[in-house]
């Protein structure tokens, strides 16, 4: 791998956030879909890159596998621009680059590809000028596609399921982040950690939340995403939960989380301008 540095200057007003955790089933895709929807609802122009071969984020907006055209794979390997492959979702201000069928083979293909760790970054730098935020939904493993997302990102958002083993494996994620900072992307930082599937009735949830907050400090968002049946049901209807049931506790939580994410971004922008 050749080493290169990255300051994100080619996409001056667009912030790229990778939603990442190498464990599956922690609410990563659910968080990507609903956070993006909530950000779009307050007027931000948002793009989701579905970089997970399972393609659940694409399904979550009602894009059936058979109906998907060119997507993330074609953007990474065929030189297509963001504008070539992004498709609008039913939510105003929100577009998605779907996980096309070929993405499953991308991991093997990347091994022998030049600049294999910077394919997504280069694609976003070529285009993506029309968005305020890009959210990349990563695969549930630390593979070469995830590495592409980390190299492309300004910040990481880490969903952690509130369960006994929540922090297990986090050290390997943090080591990967450190290695990416050293070799490819010195500006990469953790935008925040979000606690998902929180159950107020369960004393373990509270204990785990305290452990996570002790470990990550103020990187953990105040908003906790509750266990909520409406959140679980929404993807099967091809809708984010905010469209499926705006008044449920899950929808309210994702709106609050969007507010926190945007406030952190505004604080960073102000600090950068002051410097």
N, C-alpha and C positions, 0 to 999 in steps of 0.2 A: 504494500500500500504506500503510495507516495503521500508525503505529508503536505498539508496546505492549510492556510489560515483563512478565516472567514469573519467578516465584521457585519455582514448583512446590509452593507451600504447600497447594494444594487436595488433593494426593495425598501426604499427609505421610510415609507409610512405604513408598511405592512408588517405586522408581528406574526411570527410563525410559532405556534405552540404544539408540541408533540404530546399526545396523551398516551402515557406509557406505563406499563407494569408487566413484567415478564410472566406473572401468574395470570391464568385465565379466570374468568368468572368473578372478577372484582368490580364490575360495573364500568369498565373502560369505554366500551362502545356506547353504552347508555349515557354516560357522562358526555362523550363527544357530541352525540346527536342532540341531547337536550340543552347542553351549555351553548352550543352553536345556535340553536333555535332561540334561546333566551337572549343571546347577544344580538341576533338579527331583529328580534322583537323591539329592541330599544334603538334600532336604526343603524347598527353597525353592519358593514358589508362583510359577510363571512363566507369562507370557502372551507368545506371539509374535503380532505384527501383520504379516501378509504384505502389505506395501505395494508390492510389485513386480508390475506387471501380468502378468509372465511366470508368476507363481504357483508358482515352484519350491519354496518352503518348504512350501506346502500339499501339493503332490505328494509331497514328501519324507516326509510322514506318512501317505501313502496316500489322500489326499482327491482323488479323480478330479474333473476339471473339471465334468463333467456332474452330479455329486452335490453340488456346493457350493451352499448357499443364500445368504442375505444375508451379506455380509462387510465388508471394509474400505471399499468404495465406499458401501454403505448407511450405515455408521457416519459417514462423512464428510459425506454429502449428505442423508440422510433422517432425521437426528436419532436414529438408533437408538443405544442404549447399548451399552457393552462387553458387558454381560450378555446383551443381545439377540442378539449376533452371535458371541460366543466359543463355540467347541465344544471338548469335551475330546479330547485325543489318546489313543493307547493308553498313554501314559506317565503314571503318577500325578503329580499336582501341575502338569501342563503342559496348557495350553489354547492354541488358536490362533484368530485371526481370519483367515479365508482371503481370498485374492485372488479376488473374484468376477469374472465375465466383464466386468461393466460398468467395472471399474477401468481398463481400457485407454482409455476415453474421459474419465477423470477429469482428466487433464492439460489438455485443451482446455476442459473445463467450468470448471476452477478459475480460468481467466484472468479471467472476468467474474463471479466469485463474491465476495460480501462476506467479509471476514476470511479471504481465500483461503489465507493462510499459516498459519492457526492451527486448521484443522479437526480435525486429529488431536489436538492438545493439548486443545481444548475437549471432545472426546469422552472423552478419558482423565480429564479433571478432573471430568466429570459422573459418572463411574463408576470402574471399575478399582480399587475399594477392597480387593478380595480378593486382590491379588497383591503379592508382594515385588518382583518385577522384571517389566518389560515390555521385550521386545527387538523392535525394529522392523527388518524386513528391507527395505532401501531399493532402489529401482530403480538400475541401473548408469548413472546420469546425474545431473547436478545440475539437476533439474527442479523443478516446483512440488510434486510429491509428496515428493521428497527434502527440499525446504525445510520442508514440514509436519513431517517427522520431526525435523529439526534444531531447529525451534521447540518441539517437544514434549519433546525429550530433556533429561535432566540431563547425560548424557555420550555420547561417541561411541566406538565401537570400530571401528578401521580395519584390515581385513585387507589385507595386502600380499603379493602373490605374489613369491617370491624369484626374480626374473628380472632381466635386464639393465635393463629400463625401469621397474623397481619404483617409483622416486620420480618418474617423469614424470607430470605432472598433479596431483601432491600439492599443489603450490603453489596451484593454483586451488581445490582443496578447502579448504585452510587459509584462503584469502582469503574463501571463502564462509562458513566458520565465523566468521571475524572480523566479517563484515558482519551475520550473524545475531545475534552477541553484541551488537553496537552497536545494532541496531534492534529486536530482538524478545526476546532470551533471554540476558540478561547472565551467567547462571550456566552457560552451556554450556561444557563442557570436554572434552578428549580423555581418555576413561577409559584407553585404551591402544591400542597398535598391535600386531597379531599377524602374525607371519611365517608364510605358508602355502606349501604345496607345496615344502617344504624337502627337498633331496636331499643327504644327507651325502657321497655319492660324487662330487659335482660341486663342483669348486673354485669355480665361479662363485657357487654358493649361499652359500658362506662369505664371499666377497668382498662380495656384495650385502648380506648380513646385517650385516656390519661397517659398510657405508655407511649403512644404515637406522638402526643403533644410534648412529652418529655424528651423524646428522641429528636424531633424536628423543630421544636420551638414554634416561633411565630410563622414558620413556613406553612403550618397547617391552617387551612381556612376555618373561620368560625362556623360556617355553615356545614351541617352534617346532613347527608342525604339519607332519608329514612328508608327502611324496608317498607315498600308500598306496592300493593297488588296492582294498582293502576299503571305504575311504572313498568311492571313486568308484562302487563297485557298489551301495552301500546305497540310494541314492535310487530306483534302478530297482525295488527291492523294497518301496518305500513305507515305509522304516524309517530312523531315525537309525543311524549306524554303531555306536553303543553298544548298540543292540538287535540289530543284524545280526551283529556280531562283537566282543564286549566285550574280548577279549584282544588284538586287533590293535593295532599301534603308533598308529594314528590315534585309536582309542578312548582309549587311555592318555593321549595328548597332550591330548585335549579335557577329560578329567577334571582333568589338571594345570592347564590353562588356566582352568577353572571355579574351581579353588582360588585362583589368582592374582587373578581378577576379584573374587571374594568378599572376599579379604583387602584389596584396594584399597578396596572399598566400606566395609568395617569401619573401616579407617584413616580414611577421610573422615568417617564418622559420629562417630568418637571426636574428631577434630579439631573438628568442628562443635559437639559437646557441650562441649568444653573452652573453645571461644570463647564 
